[in-house]
Amino acid sequence: MNFMFIEEIKLRINILAQKHKSNDEYGIDEFKDSELLELEAENLIIAYCEEKKYLIEGFPTEKKKIKDELDEDYFCSERYHYYLDCLTVEKEDVADLMWCYVSSFWPDSFDSKQEYILTIKEQLNSGVFYQINNLN
C-alpha cells in the first residue's frame, strides 16, 4: 500500500460520509441505509489492514485458515471493531484512516484525533467494553 492508496480510501470514506449525512436529513426510514454506509467505510479500512497483513492475536487472516475449528459467530462485527481499535492505537496509518472515518461520519464526536485515540485506549484497557469470548 502506498500513500496514494490511503488517500483514495479517505476520499471514498468522505463520499460515504456525505451520503450518510444526507440520510440523516430524511429520518428513520434511511437508518438501515446509514448502517450500510458505515459498514462499507469500515470494510474499506478492514480490507486495507488485511492487505497490509496486520494481525491482532492472529485475527483475521490466521483465524480464517482455521475457521472450521472456531465458533460460527467468531467473525462477528464486534471482533472486527476490536481489531480496528487495537490497530488504531498501534498503527499510525490505521489511526489516520479511523480518524478520517469517525470525524467524517460524526464530526462533533471528538475534538481531536488525540482525544479519539485516548478514548479507544481507555475502552481497550477497561476490559469490559468488548463482549467477545475467546479472543484468541
N, C-alpha and C positions, 0 to 999 in steps of 0.2 A: 504494500500500500504506500502511496506517496501522498504528499501534502495536497495535491490536486484532488485526489480521491476523497480525502477528508472534507475538503471544501465542497465537493459535489454532494456529499451526504448532508452537509449543513444546509445547502441550498434546497435539497429535497425536503428536509425537515421543516425549513421555513415555509415552503409551499404547503406542506401538510398542515402546518400551524395556521396559516391563513384560512384554509378550508375549515379547520376546527373552529376558529373564531366566527366564521360566518354561520356555522351550525349553531353556535351559542345564541346567536341573534334570533333564531327561529324557535327555540324552545325544546321541550322534552321529546318531541317526535324525532328529532335528529340525534338524540342521546346515543343510540346504537351506532350511528354513523361516526359520531365523535370518538367512541371507543375504538372503532376500526382504524380511524386515523392515528390515534395514539399507538395502537398496536403496530401499525405499519411503520411509524417512526422508530419505535423500539426495535422492531425487526431489522431495520437498516443498521442500527448500531450493533445488534447481536451478530448479524452477518459479517460486519467489519471485524468484530472481535474474534469470531471463529476463523475468519480468513487470516488474521494475524496469529492464529493458534494460541490465543490467550486461554488459559485454563484456571479454574478455581476448584481445587480438590479433584482434578480430573474431569470436571464438568466444563462444557458439554461433550466435547469430542471423544474423550476416552470412555465416558459413560455410555455414549451411543453405541460403542463397539460391544458392550455387554448388556444392552437394553433388555434382552430376554431374561436376564437374571434379576432385573430390577422391578419394583412395583410398577403397575401400569400408570400410576399417577406421578411417577418420579419426575418426568419432564414437564412439570406444571409451570404456570406463569410466575408463581411466587419464587420458584427456584431460579428462573431466568432473571427476575428482579434482584434477587440476592447476588447472582453472578454479575450483573451490571453494576450493582452498588459496590461490590468488592473491587471490581476493576476500576471504578470511578476513583476510589481512594488510592489505588496502586499505580495507575497508568495515566499520564498526563493527556494522551490523545483521547482516551475514553472519557476522561473528565471534561475535556473540551466538547466532545460530542454530546454528552449527557447534559452539560450546561446549556448548549445550544437548544436541545430538546426542551428542557424544563423552562428555560427563560423565554422560549418562543411560544410554547403552548400555554404557560401560566406565568406571564411576565411580572405579576405582583406577588408571587410566592416567596421570593428571596431577594434580598437587597444586593447580593453579590455572589459570585462563584465561590468565594471562600466560605461564605455562610452556608451555601448549599452543601459543599463538601464536608464541612463540620457537622451538619445535620446528618448526613449519610454516615459519617464515622460514629456519631452518637447512637444511631439506630443499630449499626453493626455491633458496637460494643455493649449495647444494652442486653443482648442475649434473649430478648423477649419479642423483638419486633417481627421476626420471621417465624412463621409457624410451619416449618418444614422438618419432617422427620428424616432421619438417615441422610444427613448432608453428604456423607462420604459415598 
